[in-house]
Amino acid sequence: MREGPDHRLGRAAAVAALIIVAAAVWIILDRTEDRPGWLTAETPGTAVIGRPFEVRVTLNKSIEPSQIDCTLHRANAEKKDWGYLASSGPARTAAGGATYAFVFTVPEHAETAFAFALVFLSPSGEWTQATRAVTTEYVPVLRDGAAGISPAPRRTRVFQYPTPAEAERTKARGVRPRGQPSVWVHPVLGALLLAAAALSAMRARQSKAALPEQARDRTVWIAFAAVLAASAVLEISGLAGHFAAWGRRLAQEQSLYEARTAFQKAIMAAVSAAGVGFFFLFIKAVRRPGPRRFLWWGGMGLAVYLALSFVSVLSFHAVDRVRGLLWHGLSPVDAARGTGALITFLSAFFALRPKAGRPLT
């Protein structure tokens, strides 16, 4: 059967909507990244003891009249215990759009596993009067006469760093302690998922004795039960969190931790677009009468739970901030995940109820 013009137009509009959703999510996530935009920086990928380490800084054109300075600092193997390493000389006059090269000789210092640069602007060139400051990402420090020439600088991420004035304001204002999720959240969510899995399995058994054309529905209910049971195990055991932490540690060790953000944004944009597409199908399906409405409701709830769980594991900056907003130990993300699991539970429950005067399907 040929598709009519209206059908083709609707399909094209749906595809365009999904592309717009994916692009919008990417842009929103990109804008919510906590990163300074007043400069770009380049550093070598490693720092070698006794050899030059060059930091190149290019200022944005909108920089106010000031002076710029850069110092080299260290961190231990746990990327803690920061300390001063070296200076590149006196501060220089800062000019918008200009590029500066700060060259250090990396000194030997005990418990130095990583090095990073601190770049700041100050009217006097003194750190105590700094108005803006950033740090570069950590680079490993090599010893024992590492062979080869000093590596060339390459574009690096920069991170906002509090100036002395900002630190004083924060101290005077008082830091609100960051809440921790309540210990009951994951066990309760796991129990709800297990109950939904049991009801889905029971619904699949009922479909076994139903009409042959309902075999596809039975397969879907079995799949629901399997996914729900596996999700319950992950919730109760905490394996998902351990796996995410392992992935972050691996990315840090391989110097890929900061590069992960582009991958995260792409995945979250794709998940959002897929969710909107599934919602379109859901709205179209539930408008039709019949027993499959419960199946679609169950699928919608499960999709919400899985999508939000996957996104929260990615640990993106914007998602982490939302997860940090707690009400009695419950974050909006966990509340939405619980809502998705509850929808699936209720869908399976109502699908189990026989209809008066009609065969159970």
C-alpha positions as CSV (number, residue, x, y, z in Angstrom):
1,M,0.0,0.0,0.0
2,R,1.4,3.4,-1.0
3,E,2.0,6.0,1.6
4,G,-0.1,9.2,1.1
5,P,1.4,12.7,1.1
6,D,0.1,13.3,4.6
7,H,1.7,10.2,5.9
8,R,5.1,11.1,4.4
9,L,4.8,14.6,5.7
10,G,4.1,13.4,9.2
11,R,7.0,11.0,9.1
12,A,9.3,13.8,7.9
13,A,8.0,16.1,10.7
14,A,8.6,13.4,13.3
15,V,12.2,12.9,12.1
16,A,12.8,16.6,12.1
17,A,11.4,16.8,15.7
18,L,13.8,14.1,16.8
19,I,16.8,15.9,15.3
20,I,15.7,19.2,16.9
21,V,15.4,17.5,20.3
22,A,18.9,15.9,20.0
23,A,20.4,19.2,19.0
24,A,18.6,21.1,21.8
25,V,19.8,18.6,24.4
26,W,23.4,18.8,23.1
27,I,23.3,22.7,23.2
28,I,21.8,22.8,26.7
29,L,24.4,20.3,28.1
30,D,27.2,22.2,26.3
31,R,26.1,25.5,27.8
32,T,25.7,24.1,31.4
33,E,29.3,22.8,31.5
34,D,31.1,24.7,34.3
35,R,34.0,26.0,32.2
36,P,35.6,29.4,31.9
37,G,35.5,31.1,28.5
38,W,37.8,34.0,28.9
39,L,40.9,32.1,27.7
40,T,42.2,28.9,26.0
41,A,45.3,27.1,27.2
42,E,47.8,24.6,25.8
43,T,50.2,22.4,27.8
44,P,52.3,19.3,27.1
45,G,50.8,15.9,27.7
46,T,53.6,15.2,30.3
47,A,56.0,17.1,32.5
48,V,59.6,15.8,32.7
49,I,61.7,16.6,35.7
50,G,64.5,19.0,34.8
51,R,63.1,19.9,31.4
52,P,61.1,22.9,30.1
53,F,57.3,22.8,30.5
54,E,55.6,25.4,28.3
55,V,52.1,26.7,29.0
56,R,50.5,28.8,26.2
57,V,47.6,31.0,27.0
58,T,45.4,32.9,24.6
59,L,43.0,35.5,26.1
60,N,39.6,36.4,24.9
61,K,39.2,39.7,23.2
62,S,36.8,41.0,26.0
63,I,39.5,40.9,28.8
64,E,39.6,44.0,31.0
65,P,42.9,45.9,31.5
66,S,45.0,43.8,33.8
67,Q,48.1,41.7,34.3
68,I,48.4,38.0,33.7
69,D,50.6,35.5,35.5
70,C,51.1,31.7,35.6
71,T,52.6,29.4,38.2
72,L,53.2,25.7,38.1
73,H,51.8,23.4,40.9
74,R,51.9,19.7,41.8
75,A,49.7,17.0,43.1
76,N,50.3,13.5,44.5
77,A,49.2,10.2,43.0
78,E,45.6,10.7,44.4
79,K,45.6,14.1,42.8
80,K,45.5,15.7,46.2
81,D,48.0,17.5,48.5
82,W,48.5,20.4,46.1
83,G,51.7,22.4,46.3
84,Y,53.8,25.1,44.5
85,L,56.4,24.0,42.1
86,A,57.7,26.9,40.0
87,S,57.2,30.4,38.6
88,S,57.6,31.6,35.1
89,G,58.8,35.1,36.0
90,P,57.0,38.4,36.7
91,A,53.5,39.1,35.6
92,R,52.9,40.6,32.2
93,T,50.4,43.1,30.8
94,A,47.2,41.3,29.6
95,A,45.7,42.3,26.3
96,G,42.6,40.9,24.8
97,G,43.3,38.4,22.0
98,A,47.0,38.1,22.8
99,T,48.9,34.8,23.3
100,Y,51.4,34.3,26.1
101,A,54.0,31.6,26.6
102,F,55.0,30.7,30.1
103,V,58.0,28.4,30.3
104,F,58.9,26.5,33.5
105,T,61.8,24.1,34.4
106,V,60.1,21.3,36.3
107,P,61.8,20.8,39.6
108,E,62.2,17.6,41.6
109,H,59.9,17.3,44.5
110,A,58.8,14.4,46.7
111,E,55.4,12.9,46.1
112,T,54.9,14.8,42.9
113,A,52.9,12.6,40.5
114,F,51.0,15.2,38.5
115,A,51.6,18.9,37.5
116,F,49.2,21.6,36.5
117,A,49.3,25.3,35.8
118,L,47.4,28.1,37.6
119,V,46.7,31.1,35.4
120,F,45.2,34.3,36.8
121,L,44.5,38.0,36.1
122,S,45.3,40.7,38.6
123,P,45.4,44.5,38.4
124,S,48.8,44.4,40.3
125,G,50.0,41.0,39.1
126,E,49.7,39.7,42.7
127,W,47.7,36.6,43.5
128,T,46.1,38.3,46.5
129,Q,44.3,40.7,44.1
130,A,43.4,38.2,41.4
131,T,40.1,38.8,39.6
132,R,40.0,35.6,37.5
133,A,41.7,32.3,37.8
134,V,41.8,28.9,36.2
135,T,43.8,25.7,36.5
136,T,44.7,23.4,33.7
137,E,44.2,19.6,33.7
138,Y,46.6,17.3,35.4
139,V,49.5,15.9,33.4
140,P,51.7,13.1,34.7
141,V,55.3,13.9,35.9
142,L,58.1,11.7,34.5
143,R,61.4,11.0,36.2
144,D,64.5,8.8,35.8
145,G,65.9,10.5,32.7
146,A,62.9,10.0,30.5
147,A,64.2,9.8,26.9
148,G,63.2,12.1,24.1
149,I,62.6,15.8,23.8
150,S,60.0,17.7,25.8
151,P,56.5,17.2,24.4
152,A,54.9,20.0,22.5
153,P,51.9,21.9,24.0
154,R,48.4,20.8,22.9
155,R,44.9,22.2,23.7
156,T,43.9,21.4,27.3
157,R,40.8,21.8,29.4
158,V,40.7,24.6,32.0
159,F,38.7,24.7,35.2
160,Q,37.4,27.6,37.2
161,Y,39.5,28.3,40.4
162,P,38.4,30.6,43.2
163,T,40.3,33.8,43.7
164,P,41.2,34.9,47.2
165,A,38.3,37.3,47.2
166,E,35.9,34.6,46.0
167,A,37.1,32.2,48.6
168,E,36.6,34.8,51.3
169,R,33.0,35.5,50.2
170,T,32.3,31.8,50.1
171,K,33.7,31.3,53.6
172,A,31.7,34.3,55.0
173,R,28.5,33.1,53.3
174,G,29.0,29.5,54.6
175,V,28.9,26.4,52.5
176,R,25.7,24.6,52.6
177,P,26.5,20.9,53.2
178,R,25.8,18.7,50.2
179,G,23.1,16.2,51.0
180,Q,23.5,12.5,50.6
181,P,20.7,10.2,49.2
182,S,18.9,8.3,51.8
183,V,20.0,4.6,52.2
184,W,16.4,3.5,51.7
185,V,16.1,4.8,48.1
186,H,17.8,1.9,46.3
187,P,16.4,-0.9,48.4
188,V,12.8,0.4,48.0
189,L,13.3,1.0,44.2
190,G,14.8,-2.5,43.9
191,A,11.8,-4.1,45.8
192,L,9.4,-2.2,43.4
193,L,11.3,-3.5,40.4
194,L,11.2,-7.1,41.7
195,A,7.5,-6.8,42.3
196,A,7.0,-5.5,38.8
197,A,9.1,-8.3,37.4
198,A,7.0,-10.9,39.2
199,L,3.8,-9.4,37.9
200,S,5.2,-9.3,34.4
201,A,6.2,-12.9,34.6
202,M,2.7,-13.8,35.8
203,R,1.1,-11.9,33.0
204,A,3.3,-13.8,30.5
205,R,2.1,-17.1,32.0
206,Q,-1.5,-16.0,31.5
207,S,-0.8,-15.1,27.9
208,K,0.5,-18.7,27.3
209,A,-3.1,-20.0,27.5
210,A,-4.5,-17.1,25.4
211,L,-5.0,-16.8,21.7
212,P,-2.1,-17.6,19.4
213,E,-1.9,-14.1,18.1
214,Q,-1.0,-13.0,21.7
215,A,2.3,-14.9,21.6
216,R,4.1,-11.7,20.7
217,D,2.7,-10.0,23.8
218,R,3.9,-12.9,25.9
219,T,7.4,-12.5,24.6
220,V,7.4,-8.8,25.5
221,W,6.1,-9.5,29.0
222,I,8.9,-12.0,29.5
223,A,11.4,-9.5,28.3
224,F,10.0,-6.9,30.8
225,A,10.3,-9.4,33.6
226,A,13.9,-10.2,32.8
227,V,15.0,-6.5,32.4
228,L,13.1,-5.6,35.6
229,A,14.7,-8.4,37.6
230,A,18.2,-7.5,36.4
231,S,17.6,-3.8,37.2
232,A,16.5,-4.8,40.7
233,V,19.7,-6.7,41.2
234,L,21.7,-3.6,40.1
235,E,19.8,-1.3,42.4
236,I,20.1,-3.4,45.5
237,S,23.7,-4.5,45.0
238,G,25.0,-1.1,43.8
239,L,26.9,-2.7,40.9
240,A,25.9,0.1,38.5
241,G,27.6,2.7,40.8
242,H,30.7,0.6,41.2
243,F,30.9,0.1,37.4
244,A,30.5,3.9,36.8
245,A,33.2,4.6,39.4
246,W,35.5,2.1,37.8
247,G,34.9,3.7,34.4
248,R,35.8,7.1,35.7
249,R,39.0,5.8,37.3
250,L,40.0,4.1,34.1
251,A,39.3,7.3,32.1
252,Q,41.5,9.3,34.5
253,E,44.3,6.8,34.3
254,Q,44.2,6.9,30.5
255,S,43.9,10.7,30.4
256,L,40.5,10.4,28.8
257,Y,38.4,11.7,31.7
258,E,37.9,15.2,30.3
259,A,37.4,13.9,26.7
260,R,34.5,11.8,27.9
261,T,32.2,14.9,27.9
262,A,31.6,14.9,24.1
263,F,30.7,11.2,24.3
264,Q,28.4,11.9,27.2
265,K,26.6,14.7,25.4
266,A,26.2,12.6,22.3
267,I,24.7,9.7,24.3
268,M,22.4,11.9,26.3
269,A,21.2,13.6,23.1
270,A,20.5,10.3,21.4
271,V,18.7,8.9,24.5
272,S,16.5,12.1,24.6
273,A,15.6,11.8,20.9
274,A,14.9,8.1,21.3
275,G,12.7,8.9,24.3
276,V,10.7,11.4,22.4
277,G,10.3,9.0,19.5
278,F,9.0,6.3,21.8
279,F,6.6,8.8,23.3
280,F,5.2,9.5,19.9
281,L,4.6,5.8,19.4
282,F,3.2,5.5,22.9
283,I,0.6,8.2,22.4
284,K,-0.5,6.7,19.1
285,A,-0.8,3.2,20.6
286,V,-2.7,4.0,23.8
287,R,-5.4,5.8,21.9
288,R,-6.4,2.5,20.4
289,P,-8.7,0.3,22.5
290,G,-7.5,-3.2,23.5
291,P,-5.4,-5.1,26.0
292,R,-2.1,-3.8,24.5
293,R,-2.6,-0.5,26.1
294,F,-1.2,-1.9,29.4
295,L,1.7,-3.3,27.5
296,W,2.5,0.1,26.1
297,W,2.1,1.7,29.5
298,G,4.5,-0.8,31.0
299,G,7.0,-0.2,28.2
300,M,6.8,3.5,28.7
301,G,7.4,3.3,32.4
302,L,10.3,0.9,31.9
303,A,11.8,3.2,29.2
304,V,11.6,6.2,31.6
305,Y,13.4,4.2,34.4
306,L,16.1,2.8,32.1
307,A,16.8,6.1,30.3
308,L,17.1,8.1,33.6
309,S,19.2,5.4,35.2
310,F,21.6,5.3,32.2
311,V,21.9,9.1,32.1
312,S,22.6,9.3,35.9
313,V,25.4,6.7,35.5
314,L,27.0,9.0,32.9
315,S,27.6,11.5,35.8
316,F,27.4,14.6,33.6
317,H,27.8,18.0,35.3
318,A,24.2,19.1,34.8
319,V,22.8,15.7,35.9
320,D,25.0,15.7,39.0
321,R,23.7,19.1,40.0
322,V,20.0,17.9,39.7
323,R,20.9,14.7,41.6
324,G,22.3,16.9,44.4
325,L,18.9,18.6,45.0
326,L,17.5,16.4,47.7
327,W,14.1,16.5,49.5
328,H,14.2,14.2,52.6
329,G,17.0,12.3,51.0
330,L,15.3,11.8,47.6
331,S,16.6,13.5,44.5
332,P,14.4,14.4,41.5
333,V,16.2,11.9,39.3
334,D,15.5,9.0,41.7
335,A,11.9,10.2,42.1
336,A,11.4,10.1,38.3
337,R,13.1,6.7,38.1
338,G,10.7,5.4,40.8
339,T,7.8,6.8,39.0
340,G,8.8,4.9,35.8
341,A,9.1,1.7,37.8
342,L,5.7,2.3,39.5
343,I,4.0,2.8,36.1
344,T,5.4,-0.5,34.9
345,F,4.3,-2.2,38.2
346,L,0.7,-0.8,37.9
347,S,0.5,-1.7,34.2
348,A,1.4,-5.3,34.9
349,F,-1.0,-5.4,37.8
350,F,-4.0,-4.1,35.8
351,A,-3.1,-6.3,32.9
352,L,-3.5,-9.3,35.2
353,R,-7.1,-8.4,36.1
354,P,-9.6,-10.5,34.0
355,K,-12.2,-8.5,32.2
356,A,-15.8,-9.5,32.9
357,G,-17.4,-11.4,30.1
358,R,-14.2,-11.6,28.0
359,P,-11.4,-14.1,27.8
360,L,-8.2,-13.2,29.6
361,T,-5.6,-11.9,27.2
